[in-house]
Amino acid sequence: MFCDRAKFSPRVRDTLPMALLLSVFYIQPASAYVDPSTGSYMLQLAMGFLFGAMFTVKALLKRLSLKRSVRRD
């Protein structure tokens, strides 16, 4: 996982997993402001994902139908 050149002391190597585990499970509530344009950005991401998935499925189905038509001939 780590580069061969990266040498960690035994102390760091032993405490790093525990620090990562605590940082994941010890989440404090954030007092943050959400910009109104964030909603439109999230909508754009969702639509991009949806249309990308639809295109991928369409291309896959087209490729499969072409392979089936070649086999039958």
Kinemage of the C-alpha trace (Angstrom):
@kinemage 1
@onewidth
@group {chain A} dominant
@subgroup {mainchain}
@vectorlist {calphas} color= white
{ca met a 1} P 0.000 0.000 0.000
{ca phe a 2} L 2.734 2.430 0.906
{ca cys a 3} L 5.738 3.175 -1.205
{ca asp a 4} L 8.842 1.098 -0.447
{ca arg a 5} L 10.817 4.244 0.291
{ca ala a 6} L 8.406 5.347 3.022
{ca lys a 7} L 9.794 4.088 6.304
{ca phe a 8} L 7.650 4.613 9.391
{ca ser a 9} L 8.885 4.229 12.908
{ca pro a 10} L 7.209 1.461 14.930
{ca arg a 11} L 5.435 4.060 17.048
{ca val a 12} L 3.853 5.742 14.020
{ca arg a 13} L 3.034 2.388 12.452
{ca asp a 14} L 1.220 1.271 15.615
{ca thr a 15} L -0.733 4.472 16.225
{ca leu a 16} L -1.717 5.297 12.636
{ca pro a 17} L -4.533 2.700 12.337
{ca met a 18} L -5.993 3.767 15.680
{ca ala a 19} L -5.878 7.434 14.680
{ca leu a 20} L -7.633 6.682 11.387
{ca leu a 21} L -10.262 4.602 13.171
{ca leu a 22} L -10.945 7.332 15.728
{ca ser a 23} L -11.147 10.005 13.039
{ca val a 24} L -13.835 8.006 11.232
{ca phe a 25} L -15.989 7.223 14.265
{ca tyr a 26} L -15.540 10.457 16.206
{ca ile a 27} L -17.324 12.953 13.980
{ca gln a 28} L -18.324 16.282 15.458
{ca pro a 29} L -21.267 18.275 14.100
{ca ala a 30} L -20.135 21.055 11.812
{ca ser a 31} L -21.357 24.611 12.158
{ca ala a 32} L -21.073 25.317 8.470
{ca tyr a 33} L -22.931 27.378 5.902
{ca val a 34} L -24.188 25.630 2.793
{ca asp a 35} L -24.214 27.934 -0.189
{ca pro a 36} L -27.539 27.967 -2.111
{ca ser a 37} L -25.757 27.172 -5.373
{ca thr a 38} L -24.621 23.873 -3.839
{ca gly a 39} L -28.070 22.416 -4.496
{ca ser a 40} L -27.868 23.133 -8.208
{ca tyr a 41} L -24.367 21.634 -8.295
{ca met a 42} L -25.643 18.474 -6.622
{ca leu a 43} L -28.499 18.347 -9.133
{ca gln a 44} L -25.999 18.635 -11.998
{ca leu a 45} L -23.923 15.817 -10.520
{ca ala a 46} L -26.971 13.589 -10.124
{ca met a 47} L -28.178 14.283 -13.652
{ca gly a 48} L -24.710 13.706 -15.083
{ca phe a 49} L -24.473 10.395 -13.278
{ca leu a 50} L -27.962 9.389 -14.432
{ca phe a 51} L -27.379 10.264 -18.092
{ca gly a 52} L -23.912 8.719 -18.039
{ca ala a 53} L -25.353 5.479 -16.662
{ca met a 54} L -28.141 5.531 -19.267
{ca phe a 55} L -25.606 6.018 -22.068
{ca thr a 56} L -23.422 3.222 -20.734
{ca val a 57} L -26.345 0.795 -20.554
{ca lys a 58} L -27.483 1.798 -24.055
{ca ala a 59} L -23.989 1.292 -25.481
{ca leu a 60} L -23.656 -2.071 -23.726
{ca leu a 61} L -27.020 -3.265 -25.013
{ca lys a 62} L -26.156 -2.122 -28.530
{ca arg a 63} L -22.834 -3.955 -28.385
{ca leu a 64} L -24.532 -7.126 -27.150
{ca ser a 65} L -27.200 -6.959 -29.853
{ca leu a 66} L -24.510 -6.539 -32.523
{ca lys a 67} L -22.641 -9.579 -31.231
{ca arg a 68} L -25.834 -11.647 -31.267
{ca ser a 69} L -26.665 -10.601 -34.842
{ca val a 70} L -23.171 -11.542 -36.006
{ca arg a 71} L -23.440 -14.987 -34.391
{ca arg a 72} L -26.764 -15.754 -36.079
{ca asp a 73} L -25.467 -14.954 -39.555
